[in-house]
Amino acid sequence: MQTFRTVLNRGVLAVTGLALLAAGVWLAAADPALAARLPARLPAPSADRTFLSPARLLDLRTSAWWTPTAMAASAALTALGALWCARQFHGGGRPLLALPAPGAAVRARALEEALARDAAALDGVDRCRARVIAGHGTITVRLHLWLQPGTTPDAVLPGVDRVLGRAGTAAAPHRVRSRVRLSARSHQVPHVR
């Protein structure tokens, strides 16, 4: 689901960018002062080739359908844009995750805390932050581990695999996907002045 959202966002940004670029080029080409400085192979715009001439715009404004249509289209585009922006900040809810036992459930936040505590207890891990995102039949677990100085990822990954295996067993009806990010803490060398 996150990949689809990323592709959708990039697609919307690309289409918006191309539309704004086309509008900017059209506006620049429509200015007669700029048209004289354009290369010879580009046709110079003229008053009869504009998208909306002043007479045509006045004719549209006197039509009964123009104002309500323009207002409705503007409101709809604004509402769609606001909804899209609001959805960008929605990172998944914190629902109760159903467990295999009848009537049993666990809060996603409690699972996050347990995973972070277990992963932080591993040798070589300084601290850990966990995030659990519940989807339709899947749970995405994101772990961000800060390693102690001198610890290699190879020394930590088997323990992380065991922690994630226990999480997959605990959330049995759900399929668990995981993403692990490792960060190394730099050696704090005192500077002499």
HELIX and SHEET records of a PDB file:
HELIX    1   1 GLN A    2  ALA A   30  1                                  29    
HELIX    2   2 PRO A   32  ALA A   35  1                                   4    
HELIX    3   3 ALA A   47  ARG A   49  5                                   3    
HELIX    4   4 PRO A   54  THR A   62  1                                   9    
HELIX    5   5 TRP A   66  GLN A   88  1                                  23    
HELIX    6   6 ALA A  108  ALA A  120  1                                  13    
HELIX    7   7 PRO A  153  ALA A  170  1                                  18    
SHEET    1   A 2 LEU A  96  ALA A  98  0                                        
SHEET    2   A 2 ALA A 105  ARG A 107 -1                                        
SHEET    1   B 3 VAL A 125  ALA A 134  0                                        
SHEET    2   B 3 THR A 138  LEU A 147 -1                                        
SHEET    3   B 3 ARG A 175  ALA A 184  1                                        
END                                                                             
